[in-house]
Amino acid sequence: MTKSKKKISSDIHYARRVRPELNHAKWILRITEHKDKPMPVLILKERIQPDQRTDTRNLVAPRAVLKEKGFLYGPSLTRCLPVLKTIITRVTDQADIPLEMQQYLNKKRIIFRGNLPLDDEAGYKLGLIFKLQERIKKMDRVELIARRVDRFTKEEAAYWYSRISNFTDAANRWAMAGMKIMLAGYSNDKNIEKMLDKLRLNY
């Protein structure tokens, strides 16, 4: 198949299978570019329903809005990409048929730009990965967090995501600090590489 035919096939797949899911998906993964960041930039957004919003006091007919929940780019994206592909592979449509969206992340250089719909499990897991990797300089710890988060059940991911996002700024910050240690130890821990190697073999 030529490159042009592959592009047409990908465009048709997106139009028929992916785009129809965007209007009702609770989570959206946007793949885009920012001038001040390495390309591409992945932005996770959560759909907040009118009854969940806290800014509707003076609105007559409030609507659902998409709120940014985290970014991923650069070396952290490179290290987490195999895990992200695996998580996105499991996302299905409303008929429980896989959307096969891994193809949009399936190259060393991601060329796709646009939005991908996520279900709750993928949204919570990406939310955890995107937030917990912030300010971690050692990439082994970032990858270890991603691989261990992917082993959570949907319920576990939802619970832990709520612990780092539904409380005061201080409480959320403390919860994130604790989770980083729980999932990836301290930066100078000699067991990080051993644990990571073991998870890679079983992945």
Secondary structure, 3 states (H helix, E strand, C coil): CCHHHHHHHHHHHHHHHHHHHCCCCCEEEEEECCCCCCCCEEEEEEEECHHHCCCCCCCCCCCCEEEEEEEECHHHHHHHHHHHHHHHHCCECCCCCECCHHHHHCCCCCCCCEEEEECHHHHHHHHHHHHHCCCCCCHHHHHHHHHHHCCCCHHHHHHHHHHCCCCCHHHHHHHHHHHHHHHHCCCCCCHHHHHHHHHHHCC
